[in-house]
Amino acid sequence: MTGAVIYTCSHRRGGNSDRAAALLAEGVRDAGGAAEILPLRDYEIQHCLACGFCDKHTDKRDRDRCALGRKDQAWEAFAPLFTARTVLLASPVYFYHLPSRLKAWIDRGQQFWTARRGGEPWVADLPERAVRAVLVAGQPGGEKLFEGARLTLKYFFRNFNLTLADPLALRGLDGPGDLRARREFEEAVAELGRAAWRESA
Ligand SMILES: Cc1cc2nc3c(=O)[nH]c(=O)nc-3n(C[C@H](O)[C@H](O)[C@H](O)COP(=O)(O)O)c2cc1C
């Protein structure tokens, strides 16, 4: 397994999620690891068509398991989940959930759910690893503000034998520079990056 992969999932370049991703990478590197940041907004991702192709074609794998696998860049974003030693993600909350491109990518993960359910070794035998998430939201309150995002991430990442730790949920961050202004939040994010690498050994 290679280094850490960090997905940054906002459509706003240079905002709080991007800042969190940079701090996570710093943390990983401080702990002696290597980290690669993947901005999901740079990937063209089509929506799952619910066409059943991945259910029928159990002889196929990798990008060929999905009818859209050669039509967009979803597979390019999935591939690191097969090789990363640990996985991190930074995302804003949009309408009490995840941004649409990230959710579209997650829905395309149905092909791996199918493969895992069938016990196909290329998916089912991936090593057990951890995934950590930083979620940022503008509102200061809202009891269930992060709950939809947490559950979706939990079940998506299980397809790759990745177990989601409790997300670091940061409230009251709305303007693009708001995370930079909160030292204690910044330190918590960097520490998450350090812990991710330390505990992935
Ligand atoms: C389309 C959209 C929907 C949003 N929905 C919520 C929401 O439901 N709750 C909330 O607290 N903040 C919401 N926000 C605010 C963002 O979560 C917040 O601005 C966050 O810091 C953005 O992260 P970024 O800087 O990485 O883009 C929303 C923002 C946008 C653009």
The ligand as an SDF file (V2000), in Angstrom:
LIG
                    3D

 31 33  0  0  0  0  0  0  0  0999 V2000
  -25.2890   24.8510   -1.9310 C   0  0  0  0  0  0  0  0  0  0  0  0
  -24.8830   25.0880   -0.5120 C   0  0  0  0  0  0  0  0  0  0  0  0
  -25.6020   24.4910    0.5060 C   0  0  0  0  0  0  0  0  0  0  0  0
  -25.2250   24.6850    1.8360 C   0  0  0  0  0  0  0  0  0  0  0  0
  -25.9400   24.0630    2.8140 N   0  0  0  0  0  0  0  0  0  0  0  0
  -25.5710   24.2180    4.1000 C   0  0  0  0  0  0  0  0  0  0  0  0
  -26.3010   23.5750    5.1610 C   0  0  0  0  0  0  0  0  0  0  0  0
  -27.2640   22.8420    4.9470 O   0  0  0  0  0  0  0  0  0  0  0  0
  -25.8910   23.7830    6.4410 N   0  0  0  0  0  0  0  0  0  0  0  0
  -24.8150   24.5590    6.7360 C   0  0  0  0  0  0  0  0  0  0  0  0
  -24.4780   24.7050    7.9100 O   0  0  0  0  0  0  0  0  0  0  0  0
  -24.0830   25.1650    5.7650 N   0  0  0  0  0  0  0  0  0  0  0  0
  -24.4490   25.0150    4.4600 C   0  0  0  0  0  0  0  0  0  0  0  0
  -23.7240   25.6280    3.4600 N   0  0  0  0  0  0  0  0  0  0  0  0
  -22.5200   26.4180    3.8220 C   0  0  0  0  0  0  0  0  0  0  0  0
  -21.2250   25.6420    3.6200 C   0  0  0  0  0  0  0  0  0  0  0  0
  -21.2580   24.3920    4.2890 O   0  0  0  0  0  0  0  0  0  0  0  0
  -20.0560   26.4590    4.1560 C   0  0  0  0  0  0  0  0  0  0  0  0
  -19.9990   27.7080    3.4900 O   0  0  0  0  0  0  0  0  0  0  0  0
  -18.7200   25.7680    4.0360 C   0  0  0  0  0  0  0  0  0  0  0  0
  -17.7570   26.4580    4.7770 O   0  0  0  0  0  0  0  0  0  0  0  0
  -18.2720   25.6620    2.6040 C   0  0  0  0  0  0  0  0  0  0  0  0
  -17.0620   24.9680    2.5340 O   0  0  0  0  0  0  0  0  0  0  0  0
  -15.9470   25.3130    1.4300 P   0  0  0  0  0  0  0  0  0  0  0  0
  -15.3140   26.6160    1.8540 O   0  0  0  0  0  0  0  0  0  0  0  0
  -15.0060   24.1770    1.4760 O   0  0  0  0  0  0  0  0  0  0  0  0
  -16.6460   25.4400    0.1330 O   0  0  0  0  0  0  0  0  0  0  0  0
  -24.0910   25.4770    2.1350 C   0  0  0  0  0  0  0  0  0  0  0  0
  -23.3690   26.0780    1.1040 C   0  0  0  0  0  0  0  0  0  0  0  0
  -23.7670   25.9000   -0.2190 C   0  0  0  0  0  0  0  0  0  0  0  0
  -22.9670   26.5480   -1.3290 C   0  0  0  0  0  0  0  0  0  0  0  0
  1  2  1  0
  2  3  1  0
  2 30  2  0
  3  4  2  0
  4  5  1  0
  4 28  1  0
  5  6  2  0
  6  7  1  0
  6 13  1  0
  7  8  2  0
  7  9  1  0
  9 10  1  0
 10 11  2  0
 10 12  1  0
 12 13  2  0
 13 14  1  0
 14 15  1  0
 14 28  1  0
 15 16  1  0
 16 17  1  0
 16 18  1  0
 18 19  1  0
 18 20  1  0
 20 21  1  0
 20 22  1  0
 22 23  1  0
 23 24  1  0
 24 25  2  0
 24 26  1  0
 24 27  1  0
 28 29  2  0
 29 30  1  0
 30 31  1  0
M  END
$$$$
